[in-house]
Amino acid sequence: MILPRSLLAVAALAAATLPAGAQALFVTCDNGLRCVRAPCPSKDVVLVPSGKRFARTEPDLSGLPPADAARRDLSDGLYYGRLVLTGTVTEGPPVQILASKVLRRATAHEAALCRRR
């Protein structure tokens, strides 16, 4: 069966997006925005390995285990994209990202995803 090109494009797009609540690997990083009032969307989330960026989106860290939440390098790791986290990404206005675990330190390539715009 031969499918029209438009149907193939839709199928490819559907395969590239995450289903609601899917587990994902991501890094977070500072986006340079500075505010005088809260909420201040000063972080971006970048999915690993796709590189898809959720601009001005900060992950919810309330789901992290106590050991991960108490890490001394958590704040810097989230600021500079030095930590790879796993969690759920729910696309759809608004995008919600719930971190469930700090998986590991980011590789140089993963940290560099933060510098790409």
FENURDA-V662512 format. One record per helix or strand of 3 or more residues. SS is the DSSP state (2 for helix, 1 for strand). FROM is the first residue (numbers start at 1). TO is the last residue. Records with the same first field share a line. If there is no record, write none. Layout:
BEGIN
SS: FROM-TO / FROM-TO
END
This chain:
BEGIN
2: 5-16 / 66-69 / 74-80 / 108-112
1: 22-30 / 43-48 / 83-90 / 96-105
END
